[in-house]
Amino acid sequence: MFLAAVGFSAKSVLIKLAYARGVDATALFALRQLFSAPFFAALAWWSRDSADTYATLSRRDWSHLAGLGLLGYYAAAWLDFLGLEYISASLERLILFLYPTIVLVLSAWWLRIRIRRVQLLALGLCYGGIALVFVEQLGGRSPGSHVALGAALVFSSALAYSIYLIGSSQVVHRFGAIRFTSCGMLVATVAGVAQFAWTHGPASLRLPLPVYGIAAIMAVFSTVLPALLMSEGLRRIGANQAALIGTIGPVVTMALGAIFLGERAGATQITGAVLVLAGVVLVSLRRPPAASGPRGPDAPPGGVTAGARPGVKSGVRLDAHDVPSGERLHPRWPTALPPDSSARSTGCGPSHGEPGSPSACPSAPASLPRS
């Protein structure tokens, strides 16, 4: 779990290092997708089912998968990459860390799930902490630095990812968690490469060699491997311990940003980060038992649980977005996966033991990671 958290947290720093070498968000996102695509294609092939299973999938199922892949793995991830052109890696990580609170609010509005007092307190801590960090960074930048624009782009990424989580929870059981995530990532790859081809000429591929190296490292060590490590970690230690370990994500990003990017955190930013982490931990640990599902590559480990509906035994578990992977958003819904995710089978599902299957090991959740 620690290695997975470090891998996810390093993504923002790697992106900033690549930007310093003259690449833009669209080109870097396309490169990251291309380098990770073979791994997700292999996972999709590895998790394939019989021809009879494929025959039961309708055009609507595949359309839903394509649409959700575009939303969660393409739009959310690209907005995150774009936002990092304007804000620091540490602020980006803290904003992404808010996405469980967005799911909580959306669930309260859409599913009419009551938000408990402890969750209201956690929301206040999280957004109060973000406000402190944002105000400090806004005051420390020169005019025209566009910190507000970058923060808005990254928050839009977290919002898109949250909507993806809620929508995918109703579809993922049709495919299985691994195949759903892998195919969604491949859809995002097609979209990212198409966007690059439309907006950039062939000359844009003449990039410094270190940019290609950074993109490859990001694909392997900040997307695919952390997803697999988190899956195994969740299976071994459970969701509560994983949530606690996951809170080191913003801390690791701040440390790496200071070492490799020269980003310096003042007392106000550190205080804000502590408030955000406290809110996430408070919501993650003070919750009724609930089944939990896999997580994704661009999502920081963690989670919150919405209050249970009357007559429903367990509450709604909301997981914490690089890449950036799934959660049971309603007791009657199957598990969903976050962006940029991949995971291995835990061997405890109803038929194939896939993480994200409706009855896959509630006590030993598997994880798939977003960007």
Order of alpha helices (4+ residues) and beta strands (2+ residues): alpha-alpha-alpha-alpha-alpha-alpha-alpha-alpha-alpha-alpha-alpha-alpha-alpha-alpha-alpha-alpha-beta-beta
